[in-house]
Amino acid sequence: MGRETVSGMITSLLTWLLVPSLVIGFIYLLIHSESILLWSSLPLLAIIFIIKNHIDN
């Protein structure tokens, strides 16, 4: 039982630290990039994410 609690805490900690760090890094890259491909990829990823959530529900 102790292992499950520690494992859950580590997973939660990594989720709350790693995901925001990746998002901030991607936003920083997007702002400082001149590439139209990066600017067009963000809305496409958002649309795919929304569609996937609707299919899962």
C-alpha positions in Angstrom: 0.0 0.0 0.0 2.9 2.4 0.7 4.3 1.8 -2.7 1.1 2.7 -4.4 0.9 5.9 -2.4 4.4 6.9 -3.2 4.0 5.9 -6.9 0.8 8.0 -7.1 2.5 11.0 -5.5 5.4 10.7 -7.9 3.1 10.4 -10.9 1.1 13.4 -9.7 4.2 15.5 -9.1 5.6 14.7 -12.6 2.3 15.5 -14.2 2.0 18.8 -12.5 5.6 19.7 -13.2 6.4 18.1 -16.6 3.2 19.0 -18.5 3.3 22.8 -17.7 7.0 22.9 -18.4 6.4 21.4 -21.8 3.6 23.7 -22.6 5.6 26.8 -21.5 8.5 25.6 -23.6 6.3 25.1 -26.7 4.7 28.5 -26.3 8.1 30.1 -25.9 9.3 28.3 -29.1 6.1 29.4 -30.9 6.5 33.0 -30.0 10.2 33.2 -31.0 9.7 31.2 -34.2 9.2 32.7 -37.6 8.0 29.4 -39.0 4.4 29.3 -40.4 4.4 25.6 -39.8 4.6 26.0 -36.1 1.9 28.7 -36.1 -0.4 26.4 -38.1 0.3 23.3 -36.0 -1.1 24.7 -32.8 -4.7 25.1 -34.0 -4.5 21.7 -35.8 -3.4 20.0 -32.6 -6.2 21.8 -30.7 -8.8 20.6 -33.2 -7.5 17.0 -33.1 -7.5 17.1 -29.2 -11.2 18.3 -29.2 -12.3 15.7 -31.7 -10.5 13.0 -29.8 -12.3 14.1 -26.5 -15.7 14.0 -28.2 -15.1 10.5 -29.6 -13.9 9.2 -26.2 -17.0 10.5 -24.5 
